[in-house]
């Protein structure tokens, strides 16, 4: 079988490097690209912390981020936390089970600013926690055509990191006439798997919503359930 990761840069290159370090032979295609949007920053004096569900908030957040570096970051996972530190922020909390789990663990009272993308997961703040929300970037869909020969091979395993990518990938497969029943999907979470729809050869979901768990799933599928050949560690 052949592995294909679909996500925008720079995340795509990072995923390919991690997968190859596990000994997986994998191809990649940026099926979308992230573009910044203009946003207004609230008065930093009205904010106690910054809630972030993607490293894209720091990669594409623009000049307003400099006004917020004194505020602690509550990050969805380690990759987002690393991006926060690289942007000059201090990280107060790192989640491992989705952004709602991070939010539920934040002590009150707390006034948070959520810097999000145009498509984002709705959240329910606990008592004593308020959230102001700004939209700082959007995902622009790109064509699947470059990966069509790989997907038409009849034994592809596609790695999905977002619901938007899952929906767009399904639509692109239909546009190109690619048979869903010959493609297996490995998704970062149930919402992403659901967004891709039905009709696939199989859909597997990572047990935890982080990339390490997703790549563990892919590796297990390669070695066991799907019989995909695994290269020696360190080789693409």
N, C-alpha and C positions, 0 to 999 in steps of 0.2 A: 504494500500500500504506500501511497504518497501523502505526505503531510503538507498542509497549506495553512499559514497563519494570515489572517486578514485584520489589519488595524492600521491606523494612521501612524506616520512617523512623529516623534522618534521612538514611540513605543514598539513599532514593528521590529526595528533593528535590535532593540533590547530583548524582545521575545525570541527572535531567531538566535541570538547569542546564548541565551539561557538554555534553549532547547538543544542546541548543538553541544553545549557543555555537558548535557545529559546523555550524549551519544546519539541523538535523533537526527536523522537526515530530513531537512525541512526547507520548503520554499516559502516565500512571503510575497504579499501584494498589499499595497496601501489602497484599500477599497474606499477610503475617505481621507479628507484632509481637514485639519482644524484651522479655522480662521477666526481672528479676534473680532470682537464687537465692542463698540463704544459703550461705556457704562459710567454711571455717576457714583462716586464713592461717598457714603454717608460720613458725617462728622466722626472722626476716630474717637472722640470723647464719648460718643454714645455706644461704643462697641467694647465688649470685654474680651472677645475671642473671635477667631475666624474658623468657620466650619468648611472643610474641603473634601469633596468626593472624587477628585481626579487631579493628577499632576498637571493637567492642561490649564488649570486655574493659575498656576505659577508660570507655565511656559508661554501662555498667551494672555495673561491678565493685564499687561501693559503698565503704564507709568503710575497708575493709582496704587499699585502694590507697595510702592515706597512709603506711602502714608500709613501703611498698616503693619510694618515690620516689627513694631513694638508690641503687637498683639499676639498672644499664644495661638498656635494652630492646633485644631482638633482634626486629625487626618483619618481617612477611611482605611489606609493601609500603609505598608512600609515604603512602597514606591512613591506615594504621594508625600509622605513624611520626608523622604530624601529630597524631593523637589522643593519642598518648603525650606529645608535647611540650606539648600543651594541658593535659594532666593533671599536668604538672610533672615528667615523667621526662626523662632524657637518653637519646638513641637511639644505640646502639653500632653497629648494623648494620641495613640495609634491604635486603630481598630483592627479587627480580624474577621468581622462577620457582617459587614455592610455599614453604611453611614447611619442608619437608624439605631444600630447597636451602639455606635459612638455617642450619638445624641442622648440616648437613654442613660449613659454612664456619666454624663457631665453634671457636676454638682450645681445646684441652684442657690441663689439666683444667678442668672447668666444672660447677657445680651450678646447674641451671636450674629455675625455677618456670614452668610453663605454665598460664596463665589462659585457659580455653577455654569454649566453649559446650557444651551437652548433646550436640549432634551435631558431631563434629569428626573431622578426618582423623588416622588413626593415624600415629605417627612412630617411626623407628628411630634412636636416638642413636648417634653414632660412639663409638669407644673413648675412654674418659676423660671422657665427658660423661654426666651423669645428669639425669633429669627427674622432678621431682615435679609432679603435675597436680591442679588444682582446677577444678571446674565452677561458673562464676559466673553463667550466664544460659542461658535456653532460648528457642527460637522457638515462638510460638503461631500455628497456622495460622488464616487468616481466609477468608471466602467470596469466590469469584471473580465472583459475580453482577453487581456494578456494571460489570464489563468485558465481560459477555456480548454486548451489541450490537456492540461493536467487533470482538470475536473472531468473531462470526457473519457479519461483512461479507464474508468469503471471501478477504481479502488482508492478513492480519495478520502482522507480524513481532514476535515476543515476545523480549525481552531477559532472560536468566536469569543471576543472580549466585551461586546456591547450589544444591547438590544437593537440599536439603530443599524449596526452592521448586520445583525442577523436578518432583519427585515429586508434590507437592501440586497443582501446576498441571495435570499430566496427569490426576490423579484428579478434579479439579474440572471439567475439560473433559468427561470421561466422564459425570460426574454431571449436567451441564447439557445433555448431548447435542450438544456442539460437535464438529464434524468435524475431526479431527486433520489430515487430508490437505489442509485449506485454510489451515493455520497453519505458518509457518516459525519456527524457533527459532535464536537466536544466544546461545551459551553461553560463560561465562567460561573453562571448561576441559572436558576430556574426561569427567571424573567427573560433572560437572553434566549434560552432554549425555546420558550413559548413564542417569542417574537419571530423566530425562524419558521414557525408553522410546522406542518406535518408532511408526511410522504417520504421522509428520508430513510435511508437504509437503517440507521439507528441514530439516536440522540443521547449522549451521555453528559452529565452535569458534574462539575467539580464539587466535592463535598464541602469545601469552604470557598468563599468568593475572593480568592487571591491567586496570583499567577503561579506561585509555587505549587499550590494544590492542583491547579489546572494542568500544569505540565507533568505533575505526578500521574494524573489521570491519563494523559496522552501517552506517557511512557508505559503505564500498565496496559493500555489498550494495544500498544505496539508489541509488547512482549507476550501478551496472553490472549485476550479476547479476539483481537483482529489479526494477529500473526504478522504484524509489520516488522520488517527487518530493522534491527537497531545497529547503528555503526558503533565502532569502539569509541569510548569517551574521548572528546577532544577533536574528533574528526567530523566534518559536515556530512 
